[in-house]
Amino acid sequence: MSTLSIALDIITLVYGIVLIFAAFKSNKFTEVFRLDTFFTPRPTEKTRMINLPAGLFAIGYTIYTVLK
């Protein structure tokens, strides 16, 4: 694995964790990284849960690529 690949894996893992926290917690840090604010016209507490599967997908795919 190259250094760039390792750096991207770490960044993706951290972003996945932030997305999972954004699904449950509301603060200035997590609000910036929420995906539902980009894809829905009026993000609400109900659309916040879009971040959970996205975060799980990011973490799962990163683990898959590291173990591959």
GROMACS elastic network, one bead per residue, 0.5 to 0.9 nm:
[ bonds ]
;  ai    aj funct       b0    kb
    1     4     6  0.82251   500
    1     5     6  0.62138   500
    1     6     6  0.67566   500
    1    66     6  0.87353   500
    2     5     6  0.52084   500
    2     6     6  0.63873   500
    2     7     6  0.86997   500
    3     6     6  0.51461   500
    3     7     6  0.61478   500
    3     8     6  0.86334   500
    4     7     6  0.50547   500
    4     8     6  0.61320   500
    4     9     6  0.85572   500
    5     8     6  0.51552   500
    5     9     6  0.61549   500
    5    10     6  0.86883   500
    6     9     6  0.50615   500
    6    10     6  0.62525   500
    6    11     6  0.86493   500
    6    66     6  0.85600   500
    7    10     6  0.51933   500
    7    11     6  0.61909   500
    7    12     6  0.85906   500
    8    11     6  0.50545   500
    8    12     6  0.60291   500
    8    13     6  0.85328   500
    9    12     6  0.51275   500
    9    13     6  0.61470   500
    9    14     6  0.86490   500
    9    62     6  0.59202   500
    9    63     6  0.83255   500
    9    65     6  0.84024   500
    9    66     6  0.77024   500
   10    13     6  0.51248   500
   10    14     6  0.62197   500
   10    15     6  0.85751   500
   10    62     6  0.84611   500
   11    14     6  0.51884   500
   11    15     6  0.60979   500
   11    16     6  0.85535   500
   12    15     6  0.50233   500
   12    16     6  0.60304   500
   12    17     6  0.85881   500
   12    58     6  0.63593   500
   12    59     6  0.69522   500
   12    62     6  0.68194   500
   13    16     6  0.50836   500
   13    17     6  0.62871   500
   13    18     6  0.86763   500
   13    55     6  0.85733   500
   13    58     6  0.67826   500
   13    59     6  0.52784   500
   13    60     6  0.87789   500
   13    62     6  0.66944   500
   13    63     6  0.84309   500
   14    17     6  0.51140   500
   14    18     6  0.62149   500
   14    19     6  0.86629   500
   14    59     6  0.83589   500
   15    19     6  0.61306   500
   15    20     6  0.86433   500
   15    33     6  0.81875   500
   15    55     6  0.72535   500
   15    58     6  0.76887   500
   15    59     6  0.83636   500
   16    19     6  0.50745   500
   16    20     6  0.63127   500
   16    21     6  0.87113   500
   16    51     6  0.88231   500
   16    52     6  0.86476   500
   16    54     6  0.72768   500
   16    56     6  0.64095   500
   16    57     6  0.76578   500
   16    58     6  0.52149   500
   16    59     6  0.54054   500
   16    60     6  0.89296   500
   17    20     6  0.51321   500
   17    21     6  0.62835   500
   17    22     6  0.85552   500
   17    55     6  0.62586   500
   17    56     6  0.80547   500
   17    58     6  0.86776   500
   17    59     6  0.75080   500
   18    21     6  0.50479   500
   18    22     6  0.60118   500
   18    23     6  0.87223   500
   18    29     6  0.87466   500
   18    30     6  0.65296   500
   18    33     6  0.73663   500
   18    34     6  0.85873   500
   18    55     6  0.74454   500
   19    23     6  0.64043   500
   19    30     6  0.73938   500
   19    33     6  0.68885   500
   19    34     6  0.64738   500
   19    35     6  0.78500   500
   19    51     6  0.52586   500
   19    52     6  0.63167   500
   19    53     6  0.87181   500
   19    54     6  0.70505   500
   19    56     6  0.83214   500
   20    23     6  0.52598   500
   20    24     6  0.70950   500
   20    25     6  0.87975   500
   20    49     6  0.87421   500
   20    51     6  0.61675   500
   20    53     6  0.79405   500
   20    54     6  0.79671   500
   20    55     6  0.52561   500
   20    56     6  0.71810   500
   21    24     6  0.54288   500
   21    25     6  0.56509   500
   21    26     6  0.83623   500
   21    30     6  0.70078   500
   21    51     6  0.84901   500
   21    52     6  0.80298   500
   21    55     6  0.87789   500
   22    25     6  0.53179   500
   22    26     6  0.64728   500
   22    27     6  0.82987   500
   22    29     6  0.86618   500
   22    31     6  0.67631   500
   22    33     6  0.74934   500
   22    34     6  0.61973   500
   22    48     6  0.72640   500
   22    49     6  0.83393   500
   22    51     6  0.66023   500
   22    52     6  0.77900   500
   23    26     6  0.81147   500
   23    30     6  0.86663   500
   23    34     6  0.80337   500
   23    45     6  0.87823   500
   23    47     6  0.88578   500
   23    48     6  0.52711   500
   23    49     6  0.50444   500
   23    50     6  0.72726   500
   23    51     6  0.53640   500
   23    52     6  0.54972   500
   23    55     6  0.89660   500
   24    48     6  0.78075   500
   24    49     6  0.77606   500
   24    52     6  0.84893   500
   25    30     6  0.73147   500
   25    31     6  0.88631   500
   26    29     6  0.82472   500
   26    30     6  0.63923   500
   26    31     6  0.65032   500
   27    30     6  0.56364   500
   27    31     6  0.60664   500
   27    32     6  0.88968   500
   28    31     6  0.53305   500
   28    32     6  0.66887   500
   29    32     6  0.57751   500
   29    33     6  0.72981   500
   30    33     6  0.54126   500
   30    34     6  0.64222   500
   31    34     6  0.54655   500
   31    37     6  0.84841   500
   32    35     6  0.88266   500
   32    37     6  0.87029   500
   33    37     6  0.85523   500
   34    37     6  0.59062   500
   34    38     6  0.76596   500
   34    48     6  0.74814   500
   34    50     6  0.86702   500
   34    51     6  0.64789   500
   35    38     6  0.54825   500
   35    39     6  0.67231   500
   35    40     6  0.87555   500
   35    48     6  0.82295   500
   35    50     6  0.72417   500
   35    51     6  0.60412   500
   35    54     6  0.82074   500
   36    39     6  0.52056   500
   36    40     6  0.56634   500
   36    41     6  0.88097   500
   36    42     6  0.88632   500
   36    43     6  0.61668   500
   36    44     6  0.85809   500
   36    47     6  0.61116   500
   36    48     6  0.62191   500
   36    49     6  0.82789   500
   36    50     6  0.61840   500
   36    51     6  0.68360   500
   37    40     6  0.58478   500
   37    41     6  0.74778   500
   37    42     6  0.74923   500
   37    43     6  0.54520   500
   37    44     6  0.86768   500
   37    47     6  0.85312   500
   37    48     6  0.84644   500
   38    41     6  0.78824   500
   38    43     6  0.85621   500
   39    43     6  0.84502   500
   40    43     6  0.57176   500
   40    44     6  0.89980   500
   40    47     6  0.78269   500
   42    47     6  0.87526   500
   43    46     6  0.78514   500
   43    47     6  0.58389   500
   43    48     6  0.72340   500
   44    47     6  0.53507   500
   44    48     6  0.64391   500
   45    48     6  0.51060   500
   45    49     6  0.76421   500
   46    49     6  0.63434   500
   46    50     6  0.84670   500
   47    50     6  0.57594   500
   47    51     6  0.82473   500
   48    51     6  0.60664   500
   48    52     6  0.80644   500
   49    52     6  0.54722   500
   49    53     6  0.77360   500
   50    53     6  0.62410   500
   50    54     6  0.66781   500
   50    55     6  0.89059   500
   51    54     6  0.50826   500
   51    55     6  0.59382   500
   51    56     6  0.85395   500
   52    55     6  0.52120   500
   52    56     6  0.62141   500
   52    57     6  0.85484   500
   53    57     6  0.59286   500
   53    58     6  0.85164   500
   54    57     6  0.50444   500
   54    58     6  0.61765   500
   54    59     6  0.86899   500
   55    58     6  0.50917   500
   55    59     6  0.62388   500
   55    60     6  0.84657   500
   56    59     6  0.52094   500
   56    60     6  0.59114   500
   56    61     6  0.84129   500
   57    60     6  0.50459   500
   57    61     6  0.59022   500
   57    62     6  0.83872   500
   58    61     6  0.53411   500
   58    62     6  0.61524   500
   58    63     6  0.86670   500
   59    62     6  0.51731   500
   59    63     6  0.62000   500
   59    64     6  0.85622   500
   60    63     6  0.51834   500
   60    64     6  0.61004   500
   60    65     6  0.86952   500
   61    65     6  0.61837   500
   61    66     6  0.86023   500
   62    65     6  0.51672   500
   62    66     6  0.61585   500
   62    67     6  0.86057   500
   63    66     6  0.51325   500
   63    67     6  0.61321   500
   63    68     6  0.84570   500
   64    67     6  0.53057   500
   64    68     6  0.59835   500
   65    68     6  0.50817   500
